[in-house]
Amino acid sequence: MIALKRCQSQVGKKTIHSMENSTNPENECITYSEKSEKNYDALNTLQLISGKWKILIMKSIAKSCPKRFGELRKDMDSMSQGTLTTQLRELEENGLICRKIYAEVPPKVEYKLSNLGITLLPIISELENWWQDYSLCIKNK
């Protein structure tokens, strides 16, 4: 977590001074701890769910679980079958979804969120809330 603090001189900290014509409304200095600068946890998390479709796929699976490939394909109507397959494979490799294959003809495959995937749902929801707030803020400038 990046620690944001008002400008103060402390050992082991870097201070980024805001400029007079800054967009920072309070014209504050923002301080980041050295340790935080090298911590890529947030970036790594975003990388797991980055891509045009991964969040939408996870939300679709969460709405009605388990979900078959054909159902996902209908939900993602503008996505090609190959792209869906690739995105599902990446989500599975990253441990965010589980795939269950049934030995029948025709083959039946179901997808569900893993326990780790379920823990991402509130984070995705918060990202959506943040975007709505951000959009209103930018729109009202």
PLY file of the C-alpha trace (Angstrom):
ply
format ascii 1.0
element vertex 141
property float x
property float y
property float z
element edge 140
property int vertex1
property int vertex2
end_header
0.00 0.00 0.00
1.38 3.41 -0.90
1.41 5.67 2.10
0.22 9.18 1.27
0.98 11.85 3.85
1.15 15.61 4.07
4.58 17.01 3.40
6.94 16.40 6.27
10.65 15.70 6.39
11.36 12.19 7.60
14.42 10.01 7.23
14.03 7.37 4.51
11.23 9.18 2.69
11.13 10.93 -0.66
8.98 13.99 -0.98
7.28 14.98 -4.17
6.42 18.67 -4.03
3.34 19.91 -5.77
3.68 22.95 -7.99
1.68 26.15 -7.74
-0.30 25.40 -10.89
-0.86 21.81 -9.84
-4.17 20.02 -10.27
-3.82 19.01 -6.62
-6.56 21.23 -5.12
-4.96 21.52 -1.70
-1.51 22.11 -3.23
-0.09 19.48 -0.89
3.14 17.57 -0.95
2.70 13.83 -1.29
5.15 11.52 0.42
5.80 7.95 -0.67
7.85 5.63 1.48
10.89 4.05 -0.20
9.54 0.57 0.52
6.24 1.36 -1.18
7.93 2.48 -4.41
9.40 -0.97 -4.93
6.23 -2.84 -4.01
4.44 -3.99 -7.15
1.57 -5.86 -5.47
-1.12 -3.57 -6.90
0.40 -3.76 -10.37
0.67 -7.54 -10.16
-2.97 -7.76 -9.08
-4.11 -5.55 -11.95
-2.02 -7.62 -14.36
-3.95 -10.76 -13.35
-7.25 -9.19 -14.36
-6.01 -6.91 -17.13
-7.19 -7.41 -20.63
-10.35 -6.34 -22.32
-12.46 -9.30 -21.21
-11.22 -10.91 -17.98
-13.28 -8.84 -15.56
-16.39 -9.27 -17.73
-15.82 -13.04 -17.86
-15.41 -13.23 -14.09
-18.57 -11.18 -13.53
-20.50 -13.37 -15.97
-19.40 -16.54 -14.18
-20.26 -14.99 -10.81
-23.83 -14.16 -11.94
-24.72 -17.80 -12.58
-22.22 -20.37 -11.53
-21.16 -22.78 -12.94
-21.19 -21.47 -16.48
-20.69 -23.45 -19.67
-18.54 -22.24 -22.54
-21.57 -21.63 -24.78
-23.23 -19.49 -22.12
-20.08 -17.41 -21.74
-19.88 -17.08 -25.52
-23.44 -15.65 -25.57
-22.62 -13.22 -22.75
-19.51 -12.04 -24.62
-21.22 -11.69 -28.00
-18.57 -9.47 -29.58
-15.66 -11.67 -28.48
-14.26 -14.35 -30.77
-14.25 -17.96 -29.64
-10.43 -18.02 -29.72
-10.16 -14.93 -27.53
-12.62 -16.38 -25.03
-10.63 -19.62 -24.92
-7.38 -17.71 -24.37
-8.84 -15.50 -21.63
-10.39 -18.50 -19.85
-7.09 -20.37 -20.04
-5.20 -17.39 -18.54
-7.76 -16.98 -15.74
-7.48 -20.70 -14.99
-3.65 -20.66 -15.06
-3.72 -17.75 -12.61
-6.01 -19.66 -10.28
-8.97 -17.29 -10.61
-11.38 -19.76 -12.20
-11.78 -23.55 -12.16
-12.65 -25.68 -15.16
-14.48 -28.98 -14.84
-14.59 -31.36 -17.81
-17.28 -34.02 -17.99
-16.52 -37.24 -19.88
-19.53 -37.28 -22.16
-20.37 -36.76 -25.80
-20.50 -33.97 -26.75
-17.90 -32.80 -24.24
-19.28 -30.67 -21.43
-17.06 -28.07 -19.73
-18.12 -25.85 -16.84
-16.36 -22.86 -15.36
-16.69 -21.42 -11.89
-14.78 -18.88 -9.85
-12.12 -20.30 -7.58
-11.95 -19.19 -3.96
-9.26 -16.71 -5.01
-11.44 -15.46 -7.85
-14.32 -14.90 -5.44
-12.08 -12.71 -3.28
-11.50 -10.43 -6.28
-15.20 -9.62 -6.76
-15.34 -6.91 -4.05
-12.15 -5.39 -5.48
-13.67 -5.32 -8.96
-16.78 -3.71 -7.48
-14.64 -1.04 -5.79
-12.82 -0.37 -9.07
-16.21 0.15 -10.73
-17.31 2.49 -7.92
-14.07 4.42 -8.22
-14.57 4.80 -11.97
-18.09 6.16 -11.47
-16.82 8.72 -8.95
-13.90 9.61 -11.20
-16.17 10.02 -14.23
-18.46 12.38 -12.33
-15.52 14.36 -11.01
-13.96 14.79 -14.45
-17.32 15.53 -16.07
-18.05 18.30 -13.55
-14.75 20.14 -14.06
0 1
1 2
2 3
3 4
4 5
5 6
6 7
7 8
8 9
9 10
10 11
11 12
12 13
13 14
14 15
15 16
16 17
17 18
18 19
19 20
20 21
21 22
22 23
23 24
24 25
25 26
26 27
27 28
28 29
29 30
30 31
31 32
32 33
33 34
34 35
35 36
36 37
37 38
38 39
39 40
40 41
41 42
42 43
43 44
44 45
45 46
46 47
47 48
48 49
49 50
50 51
51 52
52 53
53 54
54 55
55 56
56 57
57 58
58 59
59 60
60 61
61 62
62 63
63 64
64 65
65 66
66 67
67 68
68 69
69 70
70 71
71 72
72 73
73 74
74 75
75 76
76 77
77 78
78 79
79 80
80 81
81 82
82 83
83 84
84 85
85 86
86 87
87 88
88 89
89 90
90 91
91 92
92 93
93 94
94 95
95 96
96 97
97 98
98 99
99 100
100 101
101 102
102 103
103 104
104 105
105 106
106 107
107 108
108 109
109 110
110 111
111 112
112 113
113 114
114 115
115 116
116 117
117 118
118 119
119 120
120 121
121 122
122 123
123 124
124 125
125 126
126 127
127 128
128 129
129 130
130 131
131 132
132 133
133 134
134 135
135 136
136 137
137 138
138 139
139 140
